[in-house]
C-alpha cells in the first residue's frame, strides 16, 4: 500500500500551481492515472520513486516511511527499489538488451522469461540504437520488471506499440503483476490503454 499526503509546487504556463495529493493506493492493485499535460502526473511518479521531493508531506509504502518532511526522512531511489518505466525509456546506449536485464537481476531464468514476454529473445545482443521505438519501449518495461519490484511506476508505457503488440503485452503483463503482487501506477493519455487494466482511476483534472 502507498499512502501519500504531499504538496509540491509545479511550474505552469500561467505561473505556478500547487500539486496536492492525499490518497491511498491499494497494495497489489493498479491505479490508472490520466489528466491534461502539465497537471503533475509524471511528477507524482518521480516523487514516489525519490527522483524529486515534495515541498512538504509524507509518503508511506507498506508501512515504511519513504519520505517525511517533518521527520527529515528521505530514502534514496536505490533504497526505494521501484520499477520505473520512463516516458523517454532512459536506456543505456552501450548495453545490449540482455545486459540491461542482467544489470537489474542475476536470475537467468527470470531474464529468459522476460525476454520472451517482451518478444525480444531474438534481439538480446542488440543495443538500443538497433531497436525500433516499440522495441526500446518494451525493453524499458522489462528492465523495470527485472528487479521484481513491489512498486511499479509506468509513464506512457505503451505509446510506441502497435495495437496487436500492445494487446499481447498488456495481457502478459497483467498476469506478471498479479504474480509479483506489484502495486502499480500507470500514467497514460490513452484511455483505451487504461481500460485494458482493472483498477482504480485517478483523474488529475479533479485534483
Phi, psi and omega in degrees: 000139176247123178246121184234131171217092188222164169229141179213127177285135179242144172279131181233165181299327183258028178121242183224141175230162182247124175273118178241123180229126175227097190203152173245131178255125188294140179296128180077004182260173178245130174245125182261123188245125175220167182156174184292158176299141178082006183274350175111012183296309179295322178301319179302314180298318181293326178294319179293320182285345182088014179273353173207159182244143172294164172283328173197162178121197181213153175231117179247134179231119181050040176086356181254138178283120174267327178211134176208107185294326182288328180259004180055044176258130179207092180292140178293157176305324181296320181285335178286328172054046178272151170273127185231121173259107183281149180299327180261014176075318178053047178275159178271118187297333183265004179255141174284172178305309184291329178293327175301318182284322178294332177294331183267331184208153177256004182281102185299319181291324178293318177300314180300317180296317179297318180300319177290321179301317181270005181054043177242013184297329179273359183241020189297336181263004181276146173266161185309323181299338182258015177247150174287170179301319179295321178293321177297320181294320177296321178296320179299321178293315181297319179298321179294327180280337189302327182278002185051060186290155171271341176230125180240124182245122187233121183250105183049057191282349185238013189295334184262005185263143175285168188300318182295311180296321180299314181296317181295314183294316180297321177301315178292320184296319181300320179294318181294320181296321177293316180301317182276346182067038186279135168276117192240134172241125182240121175262131177204145172276346186263104183294331178297322176299313183295328181291346178282350177250142170272141179157183180282159178245137174239114184258113182288345175290338183267356182278000000 
